[in-house]
Amino acid sequence: MARALELAETAGALRRYGRRAGEVMVIGGVLFALAAGVALVAPGETWTGDLIGALVVLGVLTSVTGAGAWALARRMRRALGSGGWSAHAAVSVRSMRSTEAVVLRSLDGDGLWPLEAVAMRHRYELLRPGPDGVMWWCGDPSRGGVLAPPGGGALIWARPVRHRRARHRIVEQAERSGVLDRAALAQPPGQEPRVVPPAPVTPVPVPVTPVPVPVTPVPVPVTPVPVPVTPVPEPVPVPAPRLSLVKRRSDTSSAPTYARLAAHARRQAVPQTRTRRPEADVREVAWWRVRSLRRTAGFGQVVLPLAGCVALGAAAFVRPEGGGLMYLYVAAILALGALVYSGHRLLTAGVPAVRVMARAARSPVPVPRRYALLHDPRGGAPVLALFHAHGGPDALPEGLLVLLSPGTAKHPRLGLPPEPTGTVELRGWRDHSADGRPVVVPWFDGRALWPAEPYIPADGAESAALLARLAPPLSPRVRQEEIWVP
């Protein structure tokens, strides 16, 4: 079995994790240096004690966090370097107060492994299985190991749940979710067990001593035996093979056909019980009056630091003296820096991108296409696999379109098409990105969904990698579900 660390995406994710741990420790050292600098510059001031104490506390917390992450990176490297990835049916359990757990089904399908995350709370999203309910595992479930979404591009350390009652409660919730009833999964490519041929057996020579045997000649009478002659039959003409007018269907189990992607889309579909609040039509009003476009441009990232600057300025005006004035100055500098950064992104990236999307949405000529709505296991972004409007189950995708989640943080799928497959209208095709990809906007029932990036043609390496994540290879038992539904 190939080692998990031999996968390029896994090795890159481990390097990024270790680099972030080192950066956090460096930030802790910088905070200690700032505390020492303040003590040297203003040793007798009244506010220096509080500021130095705050910097030292922040430095200690940051250094400890970085050291813990660095130790976890070393444990991950040992686990990934000694074993291979395996794909498991998984379900997330969010009922624990202190941490979050995930339950994996064993490869034989009879056991459940309750595991808990060892990470900061903001990284818990990596522990939640994607729409297909699949997670990769490398390690020992009785001691701990590494969890990752399909592809191995994001890593998180997990350990077994030790408390007996917690284990029973988590396993019961997982059993109610139906994780044991899911179909078998195909293992990641390159992670199948290798068959080692037996060692060749070298023959050992045995010494043989010749023994003389006396030979007495015996006369043997020779009788002539008649040989029968069998006549050779004439060749029989072989009829020519028949020509069938019915084209046999080739094995397309590995091709991303419409049937295969539609089957994945139906498994990932979640019924929506809520409706999205209506917004203005971009074809009738200016783009800044559309709520989704304002959010996409980044107006929310500008409003928050602007409000912070105003509030800190008012606080400094009301209380111009005192020991807390230095804290107000430091907070105001941080808020001003965040305002400058978010404003620069709004003017240089957000507004130009939104204008191009609004121009594409107003295009007068719609292009109808069939779609299969899938979700990327890395982050859960919705992706449209687009096909020709007229085709069968063996049709291959023409392109992919990654969408921005139209819903809220708690309900990101709110506003997506209710059906996993159907027909969509594409508008745009006039503006292109720097790499030549067109900008298109899909319309569903008079509503626009905004793309996260330009249109991805299906004949490139980027689309092949994305399709491999969206529709991973499944076992023959699961492929039986890929039935053509018109």
Buried (B, 14 or more C-beta within 10 A) or exposed (E): EBBBBBBEBBBEBBEBBBEBBBEBBEBBEEBBEBBEEBBEEBEEEEBBEEBBEBBBEBBEEBBEBBBBBBEBBEBBBEBBEEBBBBBBBBBBBEEBEEBBBBBBBBBEBEEBBBBBBBBEEEBBBBBBBBBBBBBBBBBEBEEBBBBBBBBBBBBBBBBBBEEEEBBEBBBEBBBEBEBBEBBBBBBBEBBEEEEEEEEEEEEEEEEEEEEEEEEEEEEEEEEEEEEEEEEEEEEEEEEEEEEEEEEEEEEBEEEBBBBBBBBBBBBBBEEBEEEBEEBBEBBEEEBEEBEBBBBBBBBEBBEEBBEBBEEBBEBBEEEEEEEEBBBBEEBBEBBBEBBEEBBEBBEEEBBEBBBBBBBBBBBEEEBEBBBBBBBBBBEBBBBBBBBEEEEEBBBBBBBBBBBBBBBEEEBBBBBBBEEBBBEBBBBBBBBBEEEEBBBBBBBBEEBBBBBEBBBBBBEBEBBEEBBBBBBBBBEEEBBEBBEEEE
